[in-house]
Amino acid sequence: MRIADLLKKESIDLQAAVANKTEAIDHLVELMAGSGNLNDMEEYRRCVLARENEGSTGIGEGIAIPHAKTAAVDSPGLASMIVRNGVEYESLDEEPAYLFFLIAAPAGGANVHLEVLSRLSRMLMDDGFRDTLMNAKTAEEYLQIINAAEAVQLEEEKKEEAAQTVQEGSMQNEEKPFIIGVTACPTGIAHTYMAAEALENKGKAMGVDIKIETNGSGGVKNHLTAHDISQAAGIIIAADKDVPTQRFAGKPVLFTKVAAGIKEPEKLIQTILEGKAPIFQGHASSAAAINLDDEGSTESIGRQIYKHLMNGVSHMLPFVIGGGILIALAFLFDMQHAGAANFGSGTPMAAFLKMVGGLAFSMMMPILAGYIAMSIGERPALMPGIVGGFLATTGGSGFFGALFAGFIAGYLIVLLKKVFARLPQALEGTKPILIYPVLGLILIGLIMTYIINPPTALFNVWLADTLASMTTSSRIILGFILGGMMSIDFGGPINKAAYVFGTASLMSASGTAVSSGIMASVMIGGMVPPIAIAISMLIFKHKFTKRERQSTVTNFIMGLSFITEGAIPFAASDPIHVIPSCAVGAAISGALSMFFNCTVPAPHGGIFVFGVVSNWPMYLVSLIVGAIVSAVIMGVIRKNQIQE
């Protein structure tokens, strides 16, 4: 497959006129739709904007490669445009973007197109190629330039493969330093290959032999062999997702973001050459300690803690959501026994749902603790973390005890690895199957039973009594804060903090599921933003483009389903007006929910679990009031949009 198979002249605009980043993406999506590759243009646009929200695809040097891999794409494709005057695109080098390539990748199926896209990414790193493209007069000439450059690139790839075959198993050039690396980004479409090309080109310019393994959507390419690793002076890991690193234990390894591989390859290579990269010990904690950001500074302790916590939360949520909703359904199917002692299990269906849901829900804290521990101490820490979470459940320390258990178990394993680092080689195999499990289990058992559980259990009792004795005004303030937090960053750290606090309130210190007013405020706060945007688009049509208004029904559905992320495209394109509007309405809904004493036993589900919400009519009123307030504020403060 060639680039011309993905890029059609109908999807090329050499004289694009756009005023900002949002308009640039809109125009590119229109060009892509013209090639017939999409089955849902608006959903594809939303996915492209969501990718931009994770980090700009403006890679610098006047290039931007927005992309999305989604089921809204029927077949892989490219669209391209040139903005002669440039447009501000939040690029890595903070310069305007002129040359754009939009990538559409289908969610499943064969990945043969990814090899083509990686080739294009590498070609764009060549200054001469970019200049020639910028001077093209017609779409046909534009395609001819790409075809000619791709033919050269294919020939070079053949030569590199032949040279690699010859060098396999032989020593590297001893006159030049040899550096290896791995590049990877979450989508694995463009940045992975851009970073690899930037590092390879800069290595050649600096007189360094360099080999980069790319970990993209199409799988691992240019795989690093054991011989490569043994001969390397150091390794650069420019990745925004997990890649296999145990193989680099004992070597100097520099961890950084994939954007740094594109933006400052010389700095990374020089760090290796100067011997400033720390020796990698082969476990997650040592990697975290030397992880670098774009400026090269050490990752903060707070950032490390957040990453470990989110690893636990992400693995915990399926148990919480699945179990919680099944418990809610158990009550819904047993309404004839409402108020009775056996409410929720009075019928066979209800009893089954409550049993299965309760079992899944009871795994919440052990899973949270286990995967926090695993993030810190890798696989040996998983078992002590899970057991510590169980001990927190049975010992009365609950959610907070499970948090302690996860971090303590993880760092216990890190400590044990250091203590037994000098064990004779003959006993090396006993570490993962005997030493770490047994000592880890004993230590976490002692610490949880005699140090963590007693004071944390007392704290839980105090917290429960405090929440129960809160005055109406105090509860309203708490609901106002939690609701607002859910609509600040739409799935980011602030949103997650509020949600974790809400899910924790669904389980008592004894480990039984309860109906929570805190969770009610959290859920309603997360439902408001998409609904408010949809209402605002109906009332203030001139404040939104025609394309934006096409997502009105989708936003209603996402909001009612408690999918806050439906607001992300709007917040990304107009954060100054959208985020404050949504936060105010969500906070009001959260406060009203507390005022009307609404509680919910499920951590998710939105309107589909309203049947088991206590005082659900006023819960619905709270939702409507907050959504309307947000919609009106948004309609008043947003500027009129140019209509097509």
C-alpha positions as CSV (number, residue, x, y, z in Angstrom):
1,M,0.0,0.0,0.0
2,R,1.2,3.5,-0.9
3,I,0.3,6.9,0.5
4,A,-1.6,7.7,-2.7
5,D,-3.9,4.8,-1.8
6,L,-5.0,6.7,1.3
7,L,-4.8,10.3,0.1
8,K,-7.1,11.4,-2.7
9,K,-7.1,14.7,-4.5
10,E,-10.6,15.4,-3.3
11,S,-9.2,15.5,0.2
12,I,-6.5,18.0,-0.5
13,D,-6.8,21.8,-0.1
14,L,-3.6,23.8,-1.0
15,Q,-5.2,27.2,-0.2
16,A,-7.1,26.6,3.1
17,A,-8.3,29.7,5.0
18,V,-8.8,29.0,8.7
19,A,-8.5,31.4,11.7
20,N,-7.8,29.0,14.6
21,K,-7.2,25.4,15.6
22,T,-10.8,24.5,15.8
23,E,-11.5,25.7,12.3
24,A,-8.5,23.9,11.0
25,I,-9.7,20.6,12.4
26,D,-13.3,21.3,11.1
27,H,-12.0,21.9,7.6
28,L,-9.8,18.8,7.7
29,V,-12.7,16.7,8.8
30,E,-14.8,18.0,5.9
31,L,-12.0,17.1,3.5
32,M,-11.8,13.6,5.0
33,A,-15.6,13.2,4.7
34,G,-15.3,14.1,1.0
35,S,-13.2,10.9,0.4
36,G,-16.0,8.7,1.8
37,N,-13.9,7.2,4.6
38,L,-16.2,8.1,7.4
39,N,-19.6,6.7,8.6
40,D,-20.1,9.3,11.3
41,M,-18.4,12.6,10.7
42,E,-19.4,14.2,13.9
43,E,-18.2,11.3,16.0
44,Y,-14.9,11.3,14.1
45,R,-14.5,15.0,14.8
46,R,-15.2,14.5,18.5
47,C,-12.5,11.8,18.6
48,V,-10.0,14.1,16.9
49,L,-10.7,16.8,19.4
50,A,-10.5,14.4,22.3
51,R,-7.0,13.4,21.1
52,E,-6.0,17.0,20.9
53,N,-7.2,17.4,24.5
54,E,-4.6,14.8,25.5
55,G,-1.8,16.8,23.9
56,S,-1.4,18.9,20.7
57,T,-0.6,17.0,17.5
58,G,1.3,20.1,16.3
59,I,4.7,18.6,16.3
60,G,6.6,21.7,15.3
61,E,8.5,22.8,12.2
62,G,5.1,24.0,10.8
63,I,3.6,20.5,10.8
64,A,0.4,19.2,12.4
65,I,-0.8,15.6,12.2
66,P,-4.2,15.4,14.0
67,H,-5.6,11.8,14.1
68,A,-8.1,9.5,15.6
69,K,-8.6,5.7,15.6
70,T,-12.4,5.1,15.9
71,A,-15.3,3.0,14.7
72,A,-16.5,6.2,13.0
73,V,-14.0,5.4,10.3
74,D,-14.9,2.8,7.6
75,S,-11.6,2.6,5.9
76,P,-8.2,4.2,6.5
77,G,-7.6,7.6,4.9
78,L,-5.7,10.8,4.8
79,A,-6.7,14.4,4.2
80,S,-4.2,17.3,3.8
81,M,-4.2,21.1,3.6
82,I,-1.8,24.0,3.5
83,V,-2.5,27.2,5.4
84,R,-0.3,29.7,3.6
85,N,-0.4,32.3,6.4
86,G,-0.1,29.7,9.2
87,V,-2.4,29.2,12.1
88,E,-1.8,29.0,15.9
89,Y,-2.0,25.3,16.8
90,E,-0.4,25.0,20.2
91,S,2.5,23.3,18.6
92,L,5.5,21.9,20.5
93,D,7.8,24.7,19.3
94,E,5.0,27.3,19.9
95,E,5.2,28.3,16.2
96,P,2.3,28.4,13.7
97,A,1.4,25.3,11.7
98,Y,1.3,25.5,7.9
99,L,1.2,21.9,6.7
100,F,-1.5,19.6,7.9
101,F,-2.2,15.8,7.4
102,L,-5.3,14.4,9.1
103,I,-5.3,10.6,9.7
104,A,-8.4,8.5,9.9
105,A,-7.8,4.9,11.2
106,P,-10.5,2.3,11.7
107,A,-11.0,0.9,15.2
108,G,-10.4,-2.7,14.2
109,G,-9.3,-4.8,11.3
110,A,-5.9,-5.0,9.6
111,N,-3.3,-2.4,10.4
112,V,-1.5,-2.5,7.0
113,H,-2.2,1.2,6.6
114,L,-0.1,2.0,9.7
115,E,3.1,1.2,8.0
116,V,2.2,3.7,5.3
117,L,1.4,6.3,7.9
118,S,4.7,5.7,9.7
119,R,6.5,6.2,6.4
120,L,4.7,9.5,5.9
121,S,5.6,10.6,9.4
122,R,9.3,10.0,8.7
123,M,9.1,11.7,5.3
124,L,7.7,14.9,6.9
125,M,10.8,15.2,9.1
126,D,12.8,16.1,5.9
127,D,13.0,19.9,5.4
128,G,13.4,19.6,1.6
129,F,10.3,17.4,1.3
130,R,8.2,19.9,3.3
131,D,9.4,22.9,1.2
132,T,8.6,21.1,-2.0
133,L,5.1,20.3,-0.8
134,M,4.5,23.9,0.2
135,N,5.4,25.0,-3.4
136,A,2.9,22.7,-5.1
137,K,0.4,24.4,-7.3
138,T,-2.2,21.7,-7.8
139,A,-3.4,18.6,-6.0
140,E,-2.0,16.4,-8.7
141,E,1.4,18.0,-8.4
142,Y,1.1,17.6,-4.6
143,L,0.5,13.8,-5.0
144,Q,3.3,13.5,-7.5
145,I,5.8,15.0,-5.0
146,I,4.6,12.6,-2.3
147,N,4.9,9.6,-4.7
148,A,8.4,10.5,-5.7
149,A,9.6,11.0,-2.1
150,E,7.9,7.8,-1.0
151,A,9.7,5.8,-3.7
152,V,13.0,7.1,-2.3
153,Q,11.9,6.3,1.2
154,L,11.0,2.7,0.2
155,E,14.4,2.2,-1.4
156,E,16.1,3.5,1.7
157,E,14.0,1.1,3.9
158,K,15.1,-1.8,1.7
159,K,18.8,-0.8,2.1
160,E,18.3,-0.4,5.9
161,E,16.8,-3.9,6.1
162,A,19.6,-5.4,4.1
163,A,22.2,-3.6,6.3
164,Q,20.4,-4.8,9.4
165,T,20.5,-8.4,8.2
166,V,24.3,-8.1,7.6
167,Q,24.9,-6.5,11.0
168,E,22.7,-9.0,12.9
169,G,24.8,-10.8,15.5
170,S,27.9,-8.7,14.7
171,M,29.6,-6.0,16.7
172,Q,28.5,-2.4,16.3
173,N,30.9,0.1,14.8
174,E,33.4,0.5,17.7
175,E,34.4,3.9,16.4
176,K,31.0,5.4,17.1
177,P,28.9,5.3,20.3
178,F,25.8,3.1,20.0
179,I,22.5,4.2,21.5
180,I,19.2,2.5,21.3
181,G,15.7,3.6,22.2
182,V,11.9,2.9,22.2
183,T,9.2,5.3,21.1
184,A,5.5,4.9,21.8
185,C,2.4,7.1,22.0
186,P,-1.1,6.1,23.2
187,T,-2.6,5.9,19.7
188,G,0.6,4.7,18.0
189,I,-0.1,6.4,14.7
190,A,2.1,9.5,14.2
191,H,4.1,10.6,17.3
192,T,5.7,7.2,17.7
193,Y,7.3,7.4,14.3
194,M,8.0,11.1,14.4
195,A,10.0,10.7,17.6
196,A,11.9,7.7,16.1
197,E,12.8,9.7,13.0
198,A,13.9,12.7,15.0
199,L,16.2,10.7,17.2
200,E,17.7,8.8,14.3
201,N,18.3,11.9,12.2
202,K,19.9,13.8,15.1
203,G,22.0,10.7,15.9
204,K,23.4,10.6,12.4
205,A,24.1,14.3,12.6
206,M,26.0,13.9,15.9
207,G,28.0,10.9,14.6
208,V,26.1,8.4,16.7
209,D,24.9,4.9,15.7
210,I,21.3,4.7,16.9
211,K,18.6,2.2,16.6
212,I,15.0,3.0,17.7
213,E,12.3,0.4,18.3
214,T,8.8,1.7,17.5
215,N,5.8,0.5,19.6
216,G,2.9,1.6,17.4
217,S,-0.6,0.4,16.7
218,G,0.7,-2.0,14.1
219,G,2.9,-3.7,16.6
220,V,6.6,-3.5,17.5
221,K,8.9,-2.6,14.6
222,N,12.7,-2.6,14.4
223,H,12.8,-4.8,17.5
224,L,15.8,-4.4,19.8
225,T,17.7,-7.7,20.1
226,A,19.7,-8.9,23.2
227,H,22.9,-8.1,21.3
228,D,21.7,-4.5,20.7
229,I,21.0,-4.0,24.4
230,S,24.3,-5.5,25.5
231,Q,26.3,-3.2,23.1
232,A,24.3,0.0,23.8
233,A,25.9,2.9,25.7
234,G,22.4,3.8,26.9
235,I,18.7,3.6,26.2
236,I,16.2,6.4,25.5
237,I,12.5,5.5,26.4
238,A,10.4,8.2,24.8
239,A,6.9,6.8,25.5
240,D,3.5,7.9,26.8
241,K,2.4,4.4,27.5
242,D,3.8,1.2,29.1
243,V,6.5,-0.6,27.1
244,P,8.6,-3.6,28.1
245,T,11.5,-2.3,30.1
246,Q,12.7,-5.3,32.2
247,R,15.1,-6.2,29.5
248,F,17.0,-3.0,30.1
249,A,17.8,-3.7,33.7
250,G,21.4,-2.7,34.6
251,K,21.8,-0.3,31.7
252,P,21.7,3.5,31.7
253,V,18.1,4.4,30.8
254,L,16.5,7.8,30.2
255,F,12.7,7.9,30.5
256,T,10.8,10.8,29.0
257,K,7.7,11.7,27.0
258,V,7.3,11.0,23.3
259,A,7.0,14.7,22.7
260,A,10.5,15.2,24.0
261,G,11.8,12.7,21.5
262,I,10.4,15.0,18.7
263,K,11.2,18.3,20.3
264,E,14.7,17.8,21.8
265,P,16.4,14.7,20.5
266,E,19.8,16.2,20.8
267,K,19.4,16.9,24.5
268,L,18.3,13.3,25.1
269,I,21.2,11.8,23.1
270,Q,23.7,14.1,24.8
271,T,22.4,13.0,28.2
272,I,23.3,9.4,27.3
273,L,26.7,10.3,25.8
274,E,27.6,12.3,29.0
275,G,26.8,9.4,31.2
276,K,24.0,11.3,33.1
277,A,21.3,8.7,32.6
278,P,20.8,6.6,35.8
279,I,21.2,2.9,35.9
280,F,17.8,1.2,35.5
281,Q,17.1,-1.3,38.3
282,G,14.5,-3.1,36.3
283,H,11.4,-2.2,38.3
284,A,8.7,0.4,38.2
285,S,9.9,2.5,41.1
286,S,13.3,3.1,39.6
287,A,11.7,4.1,36.3
288,A,9.4,6.5,38.0
289,A,12.3,8.1,39.9
290,I,14.1,9.0,36.7
291,N,11.0,9.8,34.5
292,L,11.6,13.2,32.8
293,D,9.2,15.7,31.5
294,D,9.7,18.0,28.5
295,E,12.0,20.3,30.4
296,G,14.1,17.4,31.7
297,S,13.1,17.9,35.3
298,T,12.5,14.9,37.6
299,E,8.9,13.8,37.9
300,S,7.4,15.1,41.1
301,I,6.4,12.9,44.0
302,G,2.9,14.1,43.7
303,R,2.7,13.0,40.1
304,Q,4.1,9.6,40.9
305,I,1.5,9.1,43.7
306,Y,-1.3,10.2,41.3
307,K,-0.2,7.7,38.6
308,H,-0.1,4.9,41.1
309,L,-3.5,5.8,42.5
310,M,-5.1,6.1,39.0
311,N,-3.7,2.7,38.2
312,G,-5.6,1.3,41.1
313,V,-8.8,3.3,40.4
314,S,-8.9,2.3,36.7
315,H,-8.8,-1.4,37.6
316,M,-11.3,-0.9,40.5
317,L,-14.0,0.9,38.5
318,P,-15.3,-2.1,36.6
319,F,-16.0,-3.9,39.9
320,V,-17.6,-0.8,41.4
321,I,-19.7,0.1,38.5
322,G,-20.8,-3.4,37.6
323,G,-21.4,-4.5,41.1
324,G,-23.1,-1.2,42.1
325,I,-25.5,-1.3,39.2
326,L,-26.5,-4.9,39.8
327,I,-27.2,-4.1,43.5
328,A,-29.3,-1.1,42.3
329,L,-31.2,-3.4,39.9
330,A,-31.8,-5.8,42.7
331,F,-33.8,-3.1,44.6
332,L,-35.5,-2.0,41.4
333,F,-36.8,-5.6,40.7
334,D,-37.9,-6.0,44.3
335,M,-40.0,-2.8,44.9
336,Q,-42.9,-4.9,46.3
337,H,-40.8,-5.5,49.4
338,A,-39.7,-1.9,49.8
339,G,-39.3,-1.1,53.5
340,A,-39.2,-4.8,54.4
341,A,-36.2,-6.4,56.1
342,N,-35.5,-8.5,53.0
343,F,-35.8,-5.5,50.5
344,G,-33.5,-6.2,47.6
345,S,-33.5,-10.0,47.9
346,G,-37.2,-10.8,48.3
347,T,-37.5,-12.4,44.8
348,P,-35.2,-14.9,43.1
349,M,-34.2,-12.4,40.5
350,A,-33.4,-9.7,43.1
351,A,-31.5,-12.2,45.3
352,F,-29.4,-13.3,42.4
353,L,-28.6,-9.7,41.3
354,K,-27.8,-8.7,44.8
355,M,-25.6,-11.7,45.4
356,V,-23.5,-11.3,42.3
357,G,-23.4,-7.5,42.5
358,G,-22.4,-7.6,46.2
359,L,-19.6,-10.1,45.4
360,A,-18.2,-7.8,42.7
361,F,-18.6,-4.7,44.8
362,S,-16.8,-6.4,47.8
363,M,-13.8,-6.7,45.5
364,M,-13.5,-3.0,45.2
365,M,-11.0,-2.3,47.9
366,P,-8.7,-5.4,47.4
367,I,-8.5,-4.6,43.7
368,L,-7.7,-1.0,44.4
369,A,-5.0,-1.8,46.8
370,G,-3.6,-4.6,44.6
371,Y,-3.1,-2.5,41.5
372,I,-1.7,0.5,43.4
373,A,0.9,-1.9,44.8
374,M,1.5,-3.5,41.4
375,S,2.1,0.0,39.8
376,I,4.8,0.6,42.4
377,G,6.5,-2.8,42.9
378,E,5.3,-4.6,39.7
379,R,3.9,-8.1,39.8
380,P,5.4,-9.4,43.1
381,A,3.5,-6.6,44.9
382,L,0.0,-7.6,43.5
383,M,-0.7,-10.4,46.0
384,P,0.4,-8.4,49.2
385,G,-1.6,-5.5,47.9
386,I,-4.8,-7.5,47.4
387,V,-4.5,-9.2,50.8
388,G,-3.9,-5.8,52.4
389,G,-7.1,-4.5,50.8
390,F,-9.0,-7.5,52.2
391,L,-7.6,-6.8,55.6
392,A,-8.7,-3.2,55.3
393,T,-12.2,-4.4,54.6
394,T,-12.4,-6.9,57.4
395,G,-10.5,-4.6,59.8
396,G,-12.8,-1.7,59.6
397,S,-10.4,0.8,57.9
398,G,-12.3,0.6,54.7
399,F,-11.5,2.7,51.6
400,F,-8.7,4.7,53.2
401,G,-7.2,1.6,54.7
402,A,-7.1,0.1,51.2
403,L,-5.3,3.1,49.9
404,F,-2.7,2.8,52.7
405,A,-2.4,-1.0,52.0
406,G,-1.7,-0.4,48.3
407,F,1.1,2.0,48.8
408,I,2.6,0.2,51.7
409,A,2.6,-3.2,49.9
410,G,4.1,-1.6,46.8
411,Y,7.0,0.0,48.6
412,L,7.5,-3.1,50.8
413,I,8.3,-5.1,47.7
414,V,10.6,-2.3,46.5
415,L,12.4,-2.5,49.8
416,L,12.6,-6.3,49.7
417,K,14.1,-6.1,46.3
418,K,16.9,-3.9,47.6
419,V,17.5,-6.0,50.7
420,F,17.9,-9.2,48.6
421,A,19.6,-7.6,45.7
422,R,22.9,-9.3,46.6
423,L,21.4,-12.8,47.0
424,P,23.6,-15.5,45.4
425,Q,22.7,-16.2,41.8
426,A,21.7,-19.8,42.7
427,L,18.9,-18.4,44.9
428,E,17.7,-15.8,42.4
429,G,14.7,-17.9,41.3
430,T,13.4,-18.1,44.9
431,K,12.7,-14.4,45.1
432,P,9.4,-14.2,43.1
433,I,8.0,-17.5,44.2
434,L,9.1,-17.6,47.9
435,I,10.8,-14.6,49.4
436,Y,8.6,-11.8,48.1
437,P,5.2,-13.5,48.6
438,V,5.9,-14.9,52.1
439,L,7.8,-11.9,53.6
440,G,5.5,-9.5,51.8
441,L,2.4,-11.2,53.2
442,I,3.7,-11.4,56.7
443,L,4.8,-7.7,56.7
444,I,1.6,-6.3,55.2
445,G,-0.5,-8.5,57.6
446,L,1.4,-7.1,60.6
447,I,1.3,-3.5,59.4
448,M,-2.4,-3.5,58.5
449,T,-3.5,-5.4,61.6
450,Y,-1.6,-3.6,64.3
451,I,-0.6,-0.2,62.7
452,I,-3.1,0.9,60.0
453,N,-6.5,-0.6,60.8
454,P,-7.0,0.6,64.4
455,P,-6.5,4.4,63.9
456,T,-8.1,4.3,60.4
457,A,-11.1,2.5,61.7
458,L,-11.6,5.1,64.3
459,F,-11.2,7.8,61.7
460,N,-13.9,6.1,59.6
461,V,-16.3,6.1,62.5
462,W,-15.6,9.8,63.2
463,L,-16.1,10.6,59.5
464,A,-19.4,8.7,59.3
465,D,-20.6,10.4,62.5
466,T,-19.5,13.8,61.1
467,L,-21.3,13.3,57.8
468,A,-24.4,12.0,59.6
469,S,-24.5,15.0,62.0
470,M,-23.9,17.6,59.3
471,T,-26.4,20.5,59.3
472,T,-28.4,21.1,56.1
473,S,-26.2,24.1,55.2
474,S,-23.0,22.0,55.6
475,R,-24.4,19.2,53.4
476,I,-25.4,21.8,50.8
477,I,-21.9,23.2,50.7
478,L,-20.4,19.7,50.4
479,G,-22.7,18.9,47.5
480,F,-21.9,22.2,45.8
481,I,-18.2,21.5,45.9
482,L,-18.5,17.9,44.8
483,G,-20.8,18.7,41.9
484,G,-18.6,21.5,40.7
485,M,-15.5,19.3,40.9
486,M,-17.1,16.8,38.5
487,S,-17.3,19.6,35.8
488,I,-13.9,21.2,36.0
489,D,-11.8,18.9,33.9
490,F,-14.3,16.3,32.6
491,G,-12.6,13.1,33.5
492,G,-9.3,14.6,34.7
493,P,-7.7,14.5,38.1
494,I,-10.2,16.8,39.8
495,N,-13.2,14.9,38.4
496,K,-11.6,11.6,39.4
497,A,-10.9,12.8,42.9
498,A,-14.6,13.7,43.4
499,Y,-15.7,10.4,41.8
500,V,-13.4,8.3,44.0
501,F,-14.7,10.1,47.1
502,G,-18.2,9.3,46.0
503,T,-17.6,5.6,45.3
504,A,-15.8,5.3,48.7
505,S,-19.0,6.6,50.4
506,L,-21.0,3.6,48.9
507,M,-19.4,1.1,51.2
508,S,-19.6,1.2,55.0
509,A,-16.6,0.5,57.2
510,S,-17.9,-3.1,57.6
511,G,-17.8,-3.6,53.9
512,T,-21.5,-3.5,53.1
513,A,-23.0,-1.4,50.3
514,V,-25.0,1.6,51.3
515,S,-27.0,4.4,49.6
516,S,-25.0,7.6,49.5
517,G,-25.9,11.3,49.3
518,I,-22.3,12.0,48.4
519,M,-22.5,9.7,45.4
520,A,-25.8,11.3,44.4
521,S,-24.1,14.8,44.3
522,V,-21.2,13.4,42.4
523,M,-23.3,11.6,39.8
524,I,-25.7,14.6,39.2
525,G,-22.7,16.9,38.9
526,G,-21.2,14.7,36.1
527,M,-24.5,14.5,34.3
528,V,-25.1,18.3,33.9
529,P,-22.4,19.4,31.4
530,P,-23.5,17.4,28.3
531,I,-27.2,18.0,29.0
532,A,-26.5,21.7,29.6
533,I,-24.6,22.0,26.3
534,A,-27.5,20.2,24.5
535,I,-30.1,22.5,26.0
536,S,-28.0,25.6,25.1
537,M,-27.7,24.5,21.5
538,L,-31.5,24.2,21.3
539,I,-32.2,27.6,22.9
540,F,-29.2,29.7,21.6
541,K,-28.7,28.2,18.1
542,H,-26.7,31.2,16.9
543,K,-24.0,30.6,19.5
544,F,-23.1,27.2,18.0
545,T,-22.1,26.1,14.5
546,K,-24.4,23.9,12.5
547,R,-21.9,21.1,12.9
548,E,-21.9,21.5,16.7
549,R,-25.7,21.4,16.8
550,Q,-25.7,18.1,15.0
551,S,-24.5,16.5,18.3
552,T,-27.5,17.8,20.4
553,V,-29.2,14.4,20.7
554,T,-25.8,12.7,21.4
555,N,-25.1,15.1,24.2
556,F,-28.5,14.5,25.8
557,I,-27.9,10.7,25.7
558,M,-24.4,11.0,27.1
559,G,-25.5,13.3,29.9
560,L,-28.4,11.2,30.9
561,S,-26.1,8.2,30.9
562,F,-23.6,10.0,33.2
563,I,-20.9,10.2,30.6
564,T,-19.4,13.6,31.4
565,E,-16.8,13.3,28.6
566,G,-19.4,14.3,26.1
567,A,-18.6,17.9,27.0
568,I,-14.9,17.5,26.1
569,P,-15.0,18.7,22.4
570,F,-16.9,21.8,23.4
571,A,-14.6,22.5,26.4
572,A,-11.5,21.9,24.2
573,S,-12.7,24.4,21.6
574,D,-14.0,27.1,24.0
575,P,-12.7,26.4,27.5
576,I,-13.1,30.0,28.8
577,H,-16.9,30.0,28.3
578,V,-17.8,26.3,28.5
579,I,-16.0,25.2,31.6
580,P,-17.2,27.9,34.0
581,S,-20.8,27.6,32.7
582,C,-20.8,23.9,33.3
583,A,-19.2,24.1,36.7
584,V,-21.7,26.5,38.0
585,G,-24.7,24.5,37.0
586,A,-23.2,21.2,38.2
587,A,-22.4,22.7,41.6
588,I,-26.0,24.0,41.9
589,S,-27.3,20.5,41.1
590,G,-25.0,18.9,43.6
591,A,-26.1,21.3,46.3
592,L,-29.8,20.8,45.5
593,S,-29.4,17.0,45.6
594,M,-28.0,17.3,49.2
595,F,-30.8,19.8,50.1
596,F,-33.5,17.3,49.1
597,N,-31.7,14.4,50.9
598,C,-31.3,12.4,47.7
599,T,-29.2,9.3,47.9
600,V,-28.1,6.7,45.3
601,P,-26.8,3.1,45.9
602,A,-25.1,2.8,42.5
603,P,-21.8,4.5,41.3
604,H,-23.0,4.8,37.7
605,G,-26.0,4.5,35.4
606,G,-27.4,8.1,35.3
607,I,-31.1,8.2,34.6
608,F,-31.2,4.4,34.3
609,V,-30.8,4.0,38.1
610,F,-33.2,6.9,39.1
611,G,-35.7,4.2,40.1
612,V,-33.6,3.4,43.1
613,V,-32.7,7.0,44.0
614,S,-34.3,8.1,47.2
615,N,-36.5,11.1,46.5
616,W,-35.9,10.7,42.8
617,P,-38.5,13.3,41.7
618,M,-36.5,16.1,43.4
619,Y,-33.3,14.5,42.1
620,L,-34.6,15.0,38.6
621,V,-35.7,18.6,39.5
622,S,-32.1,19.2,40.8
623,L,-30.7,17.9,37.5
624,I,-33.0,20.0,35.3
625,V,-32.4,23.2,37.3
626,G,-28.6,22.9,37.2
627,A,-28.6,22.0,33.5
628,I,-30.8,25.0,32.6
629,V,-28.6,27.4,34.7
630,S,-25.5,26.2,32.8
631,A,-27.3,26.4,29.5
632,V,-28.4,30.0,30.0
633,I,-25.0,31.1,31.3
634,M,-23.3,29.5,28.3
635,G,-25.8,31.0,25.8
636,V,-25.3,34.5,27.3
637,I,-21.4,34.6,27.5
638,R,-20.6,32.7,24.3
639,K,-20.0,34.7,21.1
640,N,-22.2,34.3,18.1
641,Q,-20.7,31.8,15.7
642,I,-20.4,32.2,11.9
643,Q,-23.1,30.0,10.4
644,E,-22.5,27.9,7.3
